[in-house]
Amino acid sequence: MHVPYFEETSDAVDTVNVLKGNLKGWDDPSKFDSDKDKAKFRQYEEACERVKNFYKEQHEKQTMAFNVNTRANFRKGVRAKMGIWEAIEKLNTIVDESDPDTELSQIEHALQTAEAIRRDGKPEWFQVTGLVHDLGKLLYLFGSEGQWDVVGDTFVVGCKFPDKIIYPETFEANPDSKDEVYSTEYGVYKPNCGLENVMLSWGHDEYLYHVLKYQSKLPEEALAMIRFHSFYPWHREGAYMHLCNEADMKALAAVQAFNPYDLYSKSDDVVDLEVLKSYYQGLIAKFFPEEIEW
């Protein structure tokens, strides 16, 4: 429902934040979620069969061979050319089958995330990162094999699958789990080689990171938030530290600062797209070209 006075309230949020000097500390702890019951989120043991079936398929099919071939295909050409807002509107047709916390469309989740960040007085680059962080899910419209190669928690391929990934038993059907190299702790990698040098399971995070790395004015912290926000085994459970270097610790701080807004905003009220459109179009113009090659 459209609320006539919401535009004034929305503008007032930004004015108050500026006056209070709240637009500096991007890494300050989140405040919007202080009254959330966080135990209700990511309850995968109680998840519906849709979620469990999704992860079973993802864990079976995300192999090293699949990831190498997919990246080769990604580099072959451009799937579409469109602006950021047009891409956001296309998300309205997608519901993430891997998410036990919401059945809202992706455009609603994007706006919930961005608005939670804005209410906490975070800088504009942080707000727009919240808005676009899931745009990689457009892969689902670009000939993906299913949602299993688009959404879901990400993990490293080419080395042992740690038990800190959700539903770890479902990797039994993944041939890499029995490979004499891929099933070892380091696999094809070297100690502390850095996450920039490992292969994450292919999906919307990795795809969008590569799309925006050279087509945006986003800072490194924002790019880390985009690339690693679904990498829960790492940023939430502490896995893969034997592969990390000093630069990854800086990225980890950024992702952990972003995660509450991505996760806990899902229980917020549905936002009004038309009311917020002009504000976020203004932010988009500051950080992105008019057209992006997807």
N, C-alpha and C positions, 0 to 999 in steps of 0.2 A: 504494500500500500504506500502511495506517495504521501509524504508528510510535508506540507507547504513550507514550514519553518525550518526544515532540516538544512537547507542551503546555508542559512545564517549560522546555525549551530556548527556546521562543518567548517565554515570560515573561521569561526571563533576558536575552534580547536587549535588552528595554526597560529592565530594571533596570541593566544595565551602561552603556547609553547615557546614562541619567540621571546615574549616578555619575561618568561621564567628562565630563559637561557637553557632550555631543555634540548636544543638541537645539536649538541656537541658530543655527548657521550654515547656513541653508537653501541659501545660494549657494556654500558651500564645494565644491571639486571632488569629483566622485564617486570613491569608493574601491573599490566592489564590482567594478568592471570593469577593475581594474589588470592582471589576467592574461588578459584577453580578446584574441583575435586579431581586431581591429576591421576588418581588411581583408576579412573573410569576410562582412560585412554589407552590405546594399544593393548587391549585385552584379547590377544590372539587365541588363547586357549578357549575362550568363550565365543569366538568369531563364528559367523555363519558359514555354511558349506561353500558358498560362493568364494569367500576369502581363502579358505583352506585349499580348495581346488585350484585357485589361481596360483598359490605358492608352490603347490606340488608340481604344476606344469612348468613354472618358471625355474625351479630348482633342477628339474630334469633336463631342460633344454638350453640353459645358459652355459654352454661349454666354451672352452678356449677356441675351438675351431669355428663355432658360430660367431664369436666376437671378432675374430680376425676377419672373417668374410664380410661381416656387417660393416665394419669400419672401412674396408676396401670399397664396398658399394656406396657408402656415405661420401667418399671422396670423388666419386665419379661425376657428380653433377648436382644441380640445384633442384629441389623438389617443388619450390614455389617462391614467388616474390610478393611480399605484402608487408604493410606496416604493422607495428606492434598492436595497435588497437584492433585492427581487422583480425589479427591472429587471436586476440583475447576473445572476440565475439565468436570465433569458430569453436572455442572451448566449450561453448554452451551445449554442445551435443554429446559431451563425454562425461561419464560417471566412472570413477576409478574403482575397478573390481577388487583391488587389493586392500582397500581402506576400510577398516572395521568401524571407523569413527564418524563417517558421514556418507550420505547418499546424495548430497547436493551436487549440482553441476560444477565443473571446474572453474567457470567464471565467477561463481558465487564464492567458492573457496579462495580464489585469487584476491577478490575484493575484501573478504573477511581478514585475510592475512595482512594486506596492505593497511587497512583501517586500524587494526590492532597496533601495528607499528607506528602509525601516525598519532594515535591517541597517547602513546608513550613518549611522544616528542622526539622520535628518532629523525636523523637527517633525511633529506629528500632521496638520496641514492639508496638508502636502506628501504624507504617506503616503496620505491619503484621496483626494487629487487623483490619485495614481497608480492608485488603485483604480477611480475613476469616469471616468477621462479618455476612455475609448472608449465610454461608454454611449450616445453619440449614434448608434452603429451600430444601435440599435433602430429607426432610420428604415427599415431594410431590412424590418422586420416591419410597418411602418405605411404600406404602399402605395407604396413607392418604385418607380421605373421599372426598377431593377436595381442592382447594386452600384456602377455608375459614378457615381451621384449620392449615394453614401453613404460610400465609402472612397477611399483613394488620396491621393497628395500633392496639396495644394491650391495654388492660384495665383490671381492677380488676373484678373478678367474686366473688360472695358471699356477695356483698353489692350493694347499689344503683348505677345505671349507671348515671354518671354526664352528664350534657348537654354540657360539654366541649369535649366530644367525637364527632367526625364527624358523621353527619347524626343521631343525637340522637333519632329522632322520630322512627327510624327503630327498636329500642329495644322494641317497643310495642308488637311485636310478640314473644318476648323472655319470656317464662313462669316465669323466675326469676324476671322480672320486676313487677310481681304481687304477688310474694311470701311475706308472712308477715314478714319474717326475711331478706331475700336477698334484699328486696326493701328498707330497711332502710339505713341511712347514714353509720353506722358502720357494719351493717350486722352481720356476724359471727366473726368479728374482735374486738380488743380492741383499744382504743385511743393510738396513737403513738406506735403501736406494731412493726413497722418496716416492710419494704417491703419484707424482707427475710421471713417474716411470713404470707404473703398474697399469694393468688393464682391469678396469671396473666392468661389472656386468652392464651390458648395453641397455640403455633406457632413456627416459626423458631428461634426466639430469645431465648425463654425459653428452647427449646430443645438443641440448641447449647451451651448455658450456662452450662447445666447439663453435656453435653458430654465433654466439655473442662475444666471444673472446676478441675478435677483431672487428666487430660491427657495433660496438657500443662504447660509451665513455664511463662505464662502470668501473669502480676501483677493484683491486685484487681481492679485497674482503668480500665484495659482492659476488665475484666470480666463484670464489670458494663456496659461498652459501649456495649458489646454484648447482655447482658440480657435486657437492657432497651432502646435500640436505636429506637425501634418502639413504645415506651410508650409515644407518643406525648401528650396525655391528662395530663401527669405528667410533663415531662421535658420542654414542650413548653407552655402549658395552665395553669399550676399550680394547677391541680386537685390532690386530694388524700393527701394533706399535713397533714390532720388530722390523717393519718395512719403512717406517717413517723417519724423516729427518727434521732438522730445526724449522725449516719453512712450513712443514706440515703442522707444527704446533701452533703457528700463527693462524693457519687456516682453520685449525680445530677450534680456536677461540671464537672465530667469526661464525662458524657453523653452529656452535653451541649458543651463541647470542641470538642467532636467527631461529633456532628450533622451536622455542616456546610459541612464537607467533604462527609458525606453520602448523603446529600440532594442536595447541589449546584454543586457537580462534575458531575451530570447527564447531564449537557449541554456541557460538555467538548468534545473535539474531541475523536473519538474512538481510543483506544490504540492498539499497536501491541503486541499481545500475545507472539510470538516467540522471539521478541527482549527483552522483560522483563522477560521471563521465568527463566533464569539462576539467575538473581538477586533475585527474590522472592523465588526461591527454596533454595537459600542460607539462607535467613531469616527464612524460614520454618524450616530448619534443626536446627536452634538455639533455637527454642521455642516449637517444637513438636517432639514426637517420630516418627519413620519411619512409624508406623501403628497406626491408631486410631480405637477404637471400637465405631461404630456409633449406 
